[in-house]
């Protein structure tokens, strides 16, 4: 996701569970679905990027920045991360 963000021309927060990175004629979507984070290219196909996800929330901030809060379960442990882009 960080690589796509660095190479993108435009970031759009679709809703609190979906973020879109526009790179030329391709759109890369990261979506929270069925307790996984999946990546889709131009809304087709998908690649699972992260399993055992409990929550995935995207919050759009001012100046084209956003916060990404992720909570996941790994080996019985709950892990919470907040990323700022």
URGI-V757887 format. One record per helix or strand. SS is the DSSP state (alpha for helix, beta for strand). FROM is the first residue (numbers start at 1). LEN is the number of residues. If there is no record, write none. Layout:
BEGIN
ss=SS from=FROM len=LEN
ss=SS from=FROM len=LEN
END
This chain:
BEGIN
ss=alpha from=2 len=6
ss=beta from=10 len=6
ss=beta from=18 len=6
ss=beta from=26 len=8
ss=beta from=36 len=6
ss=beta from=44 len=7
ss=beta from=53 len=8
ss=beta from=66 len=9
ss=beta from=77 len=8
END
